[in-house]
Amino acid sequence: MLKRIVVVGVNKPLYGVLTKKAAGDNMEVVQVAKDEALPAGTATVVGGAEDADAIGAFADSLGKRQEELLELIAHAIDSREDLAQGTSLRVKNHATRFAQALGLSAADQLTLERGALLRDIGKLKIRNEVLLKYTLLTHDEWDTLQRHTHIGADLVKRTEGLRDIEDIVRRHHECFDGTGYPDGLEGDAIPMLAQAMRILDVFCAMTSARHYRQGTFSVEEGLDHVKSESGKHFHPELAKVFLDKNVGDTD
């Protein structure tokens, strides 16, 4: 996951050295004015004339700690739904490849990666008899399960450092043709990153074990599903990139 270093003020030498050091190290360096709000996902803030190498190492360490915390929450979400440990981490890894295939900005890549880890955080507040039910859900139970999108979005928007993933958490079950939930949004009314997460979520769910079905679908079957639902459940241009760039071919 990208680690975002924020340089406060106009220390151009420090900014330049850190930017050069960050190249290829999965770090992004952002310069902000002293009165600006910190951007989402900030791993550490630096300023002054400290040694750039030491700052870079420190920022990398703090960034790893932040990533570990998000992954811990993701593991808790997976465990709550009786999923194999690492299920959401797999979605995150696919999100990284998808972001790079789409040519997203560093900021959007970071949002997509973190959204992949916490997309289902609202399920932590869904009761077991609904979340873990093995048979078909009743209408009321399905309505209850769908609320996890609003519950999760309300949770992350109250956390300043996670507000950028609110759209993903709230909208990653919306479908391009308007048949999704919670609000039945259609086409470009659905935020682009949420539409990307829709593809990732469905593909990874199909090709991972789930408590409500026996066995898993193969990668080939998952890719065939993305192709068949292009223009229906999935944004056709995003689905094309997912398929053409072989995003789903590697775990």
Helices and strands as residue ranges (DSSP letters): E 3-8, H 12-22, E 27-32, E 42-46, H 52-80, H 87-102, H 106-118, G 121-125, H 128-131, H 139-146, H 148-157, G 160-165, H 166-171, G 187-189, H 192-206, H 219-228, H 236-244, G 247-249
